[in-house]
Amino acid sequence: MKSFIFVPATAPEAKIAQLLIYGANVILVEGSYDEAYDLCLEASRKFGWYQRNTGYNPYMTEGKKTAALEICEQLHWDVPDKVIVAVGDGCIIGGLWKGFLDFHRLGFIERLPEMIGVQAEGASPIVEALRSGELKERPATTIADSICVGKPRDAVKALRAMRDSGGFGLTVSDGEILRAMSQLARDTGVFAELAAAAAYAGFLKLAGMGKLKSDERVLVMITGNGLKDIPAARRAAGEPMTTKPELTLLEDLLRQKKLIEQ
């Protein structure tokens, strides 16, 4: 099947390589995520292409909701008290909420979780709309490219998910996201990309603020693998040590780094 995928030219190399290796026609747009999105919509209308963009194609919500169905099944129908998820366009949190609603209406689960959306401070139109009641589009800036969205296409569903579930939204800084990316890997063995680590950063922030009860079950949704953005991982983890293949030089280096006793 012939496919055309529009991405910002600033997208991580690993993501671009993944698209290319499967045979997609990849178009790098010299602009923001929102500008790439708009160009994709225009092109699909012009050339008669089927449009499957997140936040535009309703089947995307149906796909995202399957994650909620799997959560219910894997937790033996005892849903978490809170579900924390990073938000860009809003499709994932909206889809998850629909999945929980479907199972609740069918009687598979007895209660519904609070949906908590996490956005980067520089790309937080949905969280701001939740607080002010008005959605405003604005340029987005954050190191977490997957949620670097200033014009969210699924804002209505995202806002509904948080409001109807009794949940809320919060923002985290790029620094908090980087620290969470590293801490998540070291504490749990889960290597997440920056956007996914934003959800964990939100979890850490809420815990630090005392907004999570000790008896609550909290699920943090990790939505992307860290190998998608190696430069970001290197930035979060720091640089490796370098030495020539000589034991004495290695010993000097380790002493200098205070990794062995002097």
C-alpha positions in Angstrom: 0.0 0.0 0.0 1.5 3.3 -1.0 1.7 5.8 1.9 2.8 9.4 2.3 3.9 10.5 5.8 4.4 14.1 6.6 6.7 15.0 9.6 8.5 18.1 10.7 12.1 18.2 9.4 13.2 18.4 13.0 11.8 14.9 13.8 14.3 12.5 15.4 16.4 10.6 12.9 15.3 7.2 14.4 11.7 8.0 13.7 12.4 9.0 10.2 14.5 5.9 9.6 11.7 3.7 10.9 9.2 5.2 8.4 11.6 4.9 5.5 12.7 1.3 6.2 9.1 0.1 5.9 8.7 1.8 2.4 6.8 4.9 3.2 7.1 8.1 1.1 8.4 10.4 3.8 8.0 14.1 3.4 10.0 16.3 5.7 8.2 19.6 6.2 10.4 22.7 7.1 8.0 23.8 9.8 6.3 22.8 13.0 4.2 19.7 13.7 1.1 21.8 13.2 2.3 23.1 9.8 3.2 19.5 8.7 -0.3 18.4 9.8 -2.1 21.1 7.8 0.0 20.4 4.7 -0.9 16.7 5.0 -4.7 17.6 5.2 -4.4 19.9 2.1 -2.5 17.3 0.2 -5.0 14.5 0.9 -7.8 16.7 -0.3 -5.9 17.7 -3.4 -4.7 14.2 -4.4 -7.7 12.1 -3.1 -5.6 10.3 -0.4 -7.2 8.5 2.5 -6.5 10.6 5.6 -5.6 8.7 8.7 -4.1 11.4 10.9 -4.5 11.2 14.6 -7.2 13.6 15.8 -8.8 13.7 12.3 -9.7 10.1 11.5 -12.3 8.7 14.0 -10.9 5.2 13.7 -7.8 6.4 15.5 -9.9 6.8 18.7 -11.2 3.2 18.2 -7.6 2.0 17.9 -6.3 3.9 20.9 -9.2 2.6 23.1 -7.9 -0.9 22.8 -5.1 0.0 25.2 -7.8 0.7 27.9 -9.4 -2.7 27.1 -6.1 -4.4 27.6 -5.5 -2.5 30.9 -8.8 -3.8 32.2 -8.2 -7.3 31.2 -4.6 -7.5 32.4 -5.6 -6.0 35.8 -8.4 -8.6 36.1 -11.2 -6.0 35.7 -10.0 -3.9 38.7 -9.2 -0.6 37.0 -6.7 1.9 38.4 -7.9 4.9 40.4 -5.9 7.2 38.2 -4.5 7.0 34.7 -1.7 9.4 33.8 -1.0 10.0 30.1 1.0 12.5 28.1 -1.1 14.7 25.8 -0.3 16.2 22.5 -3.3 16.2 20.1 -5.4 14.5 22.7 -6.2 11.3 20.7 -4.7 8.9 23.2 -6.3 10.2 26.4 -9.7 10.5 24.5 -9.4 7.0 23.2 -8.4 5.5 26.5 -11.5 7.1 28.2 -13.8 5.7 25.5 -12.4 2.3 26.1 -13.0 2.5 29.8 -16.5 3.9 29.2 -17.3 1.0 26.8 -16.3 -1.7 29.3 -18.2 0.1 32.1 -21.4 0.3 30.1 -21.0 -3.4 29.2 -20.6 -4.3 32.9 -17.0 -5.6 32.6 -15.7 -3.0 35.1 -17.5 -1.5 38.1 -16.0 1.9 38.2 -14.1 4.4 36.1 -10.6 5.9 36.6 -9.7 9.6 36.8 -7.9 10.6 33.6 -4.9 12.9 34.2 -3.4 14.6 31.2 0.2 15.8 31.2 1.6 18.4 28.8 4.9 20.1 28.4 5.0 23.7 29.7 5.8 25.0 26.3 3.0 23.1 24.6 0.0 23.0 26.9 -3.1 24.4 25.1 -5.3 21.6 26.4 -4.3 21.9 30.0 -4.8 25.7 29.7 -8.2 25.2 28.2 -9.2 22.9 31.0 -8.3 25.7 33.5 -9.7 28.7 31.5 -12.6 27.1 29.6 -11.2 28.5 26.3 -8.9 26.7 23.8 -6.3 28.9 22.4 -3.8 28.0 19.6 -0.2 29.1 20.1 3.3 28.1 18.9 4.6 25.1 20.7 8.1 24.5 22.0 9.3 21.5 23.9 12.0 18.8 23.6 9.3 16.2 23.6 8.6 16.2 19.9 5.6 13.8 20.0 3.6 16.2 22.2 5.0 19.4 20.7 1.5 20.6 19.6 0.1 24.1 19.6 -3.0 23.3 17.7 -4.5 20.1 19.1 -6.8 18.3 16.8 -8.5 16.1 19.4 -8.9 18.7 22.1 -12.7 18.1 22.5 -12.2 14.4 23.3 -9.3 15.1 25.6 -11.1 17.7 27.6 -14.1 15.6 27.9 -12.1 12.7 29.2 -10.5 14.7 32.0 -13.7 16.6 32.9 -16.1 13.6 32.8 -13.8 11.3 34.7 -13.2 13.9 37.5 -9.6 14.1 36.5 -7.4 17.1 35.6 -4.4 18.3 33.7 -0.9 19.5 34.7 2.2 20.7 33.0 5.9 19.7 33.4 9.1 21.4 32.3 11.5 20.0 29.8 14.0 19.6 32.6 11.5 17.5 34.6 10.9 15.4 31.5 14.6 14.7 31.0 15.1 13.7 34.6 12.0 11.5 34.5 13.3 9.8 31.4 16.5 8.8 33.2 14.8 8.0 36.5 12.2 5.8 34.9 14.8 3.7 33.1 17.0 3.3 36.2 14.1 2.6 38.6 11.9 0.4 36.5 13.9 -0.8 33.5 11.5 1.0 31.1 13.2 3.1 28.5 10.7 5.7 27.3 10.9 8.4 24.8 10.5 12.0 26.0 6.8 12.3 25.4 6.1 9.1 27.3 8.5 10.2 30.1 6.4 13.3 30.4 3.7 11.1 31.9 6.1 9.8 34.5 7.3 13.4 35.2 3.7 14.2 35.9 3.4 11.2 38.3 6.6 12.3 40.1 5.3 15.9 40.3 1.9 14.8 41.7 3.6 12.6 44.3 5.8 15.4 45.4 2.8 17.7 45.8 1.0 15.1 47.9 -1.8 14.7 45.4 -1.5 10.9 45.2 -2.9 8.9 48.1 -0.9 6.0 49.5 -3.7 3.5 48.9 -4.5 4.6 45.3 -3.6 2.5 42.3 -2.0 4.8 39.6 -1.2 3.7 36.1 1.3 5.7 34.1 0.9 5.2 30.4 4.2 4.8 28.5 3.4 5.5 24.9 6.8 5.3 23.1 10.2 3.7 23.2 13.3 5.6 24.0 15.2 4.3 21.0 13.0 6.5 18.9 15.1 9.5 20.0 18.7 8.6 20.9 20.0 12.2 21.1 17.4 12.9 23.8 18.4 9.8 25.7 22.1 10.8 25.6 21.1 14.2 26.8 19.2 12.7 29.7 21.8 10.1 30.6 25.0 12.0 30.1 28.1 11.1 28.2 30.1 7.8 28.5 33.7 7.6 29.6 36.5 7.1 27.0 39.8 5.4 27.5 42.6 3.7 25.6 42.9 -0.1 26.1 45.3 0.1 29.0 44.4 -0.9 32.5 46.5 1.8 34.2 44.7 4.5 32.1 41.4 2.9 33.0 42.3 3.0 36.7 43.3 6.6 36.5 40.0 7.5 34.8 37.9 5.6 37.4 39.7 7.3 40.2 39.2 10.7 38.6 35.5 10.0 38.3 35.5 8.8 42.0 34.2 5.4 40.9 36.8 3.5 42.8 38.7 4.2 46.0 41.7 6.5 45.8 
